Amino acid sequence: MARPLPLDPYVIDTLMPDLVGHDRRPSTFLVWLLCWRLNGAPASLRELGEGTGLSKRAVQLALAKLVRRRLVHVERAGPTTVARYHALQPWRRRPAR
C-alpha cells in the first residue's frame, strides 16, 4: 500500500492556480506532481506520460516550462540515459527532505 505524501499548502493554494489557471497548462501541474512523487527516481518520458495520462509531447512541453520556471531540475548521467526529475520547491527556505 502506498504511503500518504504530505503536500505543502503552497502547492494547492498557489502553484496549482498559477499553472492551471494563469498559464492555462494543467498538464504542467500534473507533471510537476508526478516529478515530486517520484522524488528523483529515474523515469523516461514514456513513463511520465503513462503516469499522468499525457502524450510524450505534452510531457516534453510541460517539462520545458517547469525547467524554465525553475520548478524542476533534470539530472542526466549521459545523453542517452534515463533522466531523473527533481521537483523543486523554491517557495521553501530549506530544501525538502
C-alpha positions in Angstrom: 0.0 0.0 0.0 1.3 3.4 -0.9 2.1 5.7 2.0 0.5 9.2 2.1 2.6 12.0 0.8 2.1 15.4 2.6 1.8 18.4 0.2 2.9 21.8 1.2 -0.3 24.0 1.2 1.5 26.3 -1.3 1.2 23.6 -3.9 -2.6 23.7 -3.8 -3.2 27.3 -2.8 -0.7 29.0 -5.2 1.1 26.7 -7.6 -2.0 24.9 -8.9 -3.9 28.1 -9.7 -0.8 29.6 -11.2 0.0 26.8 -13.6 -3.6 25.7 -14.3 -5.5 29.0 -14.2 -3.0 31.7 -15.1 -0.7 29.7 -17.5 -3.6 27.5 -18.7 -1.4 24.4 -18.5 -2.9 21.8 -16.3 -0.5 19.3 -17.9 2.4 21.2 -16.4 0.9 20.9 -12.9 0.3 17.2 -13.4 3.9 16.6 -14.5 5.3 18.6 -11.5 3.2 16.5 -9.1 4.5 13.3 -10.6 8.1 14.5 -10.5 7.5 15.4 -6.9 6.1 11.9 -6.2 9.0 10.2 -8.0 11.4 12.2 -5.8 14.4 11.9 -8.2 13.8 8.3 -9.3 14.7 7.7 -12.9 11.8 8.0 -15.4 11.5 8.1 -19.1 9.2 10.5 -21.0 7.0 7.5 -21.8 6.7 6.6 -18.1 5.9 10.2 -17.2 3.3 10.2 -19.9 1.8 6.9 -18.6 1.8 8.2 -15.0 0.0 11.4 -16.0 -2.2 10.2 -18.9 -0.4 12.7 -21.2 1.3 12.2 -24.5 5.0 12.2 -24.7 4.9 15.6 -26.5 2.7 17.1 -23.8 5.2 15.8 -21.1 8.1 17.4 -23.1 6.4 20.8 -23.3 5.4 20.6 -19.6 9.0 19.8 -18.6 10.4 22.6 -20.7 8.0 25.1 -18.9 8.9 23.7 -15.5 12.6 23.8 -16.1 12.3 27.4 -17.4 10.4 28.4 -14.2 12.9 26.5 -12.1 10.3 24.2 -10.7 12.0 21.0 -11.9 15.7 20.1 -12.1 16.7 17.4 -14.7 19.7 15.3 -13.9 21.2 13.1 -16.6 24.3 11.0 -16.5 24.7 11.0 -20.3 22.8 11.9 -23.4 21.1 8.5 -23.8 20.5 7.7 -20.1 17.1 7.9 -18.4 16.8 11.2 -16.6 16.0 11.9 -13.0 13.5 14.7 -12.4 13.5 16.6 -9.2 10.5 18.7 -8.4 11.9 21.9 -6.8 10.1 23.9 -4.1 11.6 27.4 -4.4 9.0 28.8 -2.0 10.6 26.9 0.8 13.7 28.4 2.5 15.2 25.0 3.2 15.3 22.0 0.7 12.5 19.4 1.3 13.7 16.2 2.8 
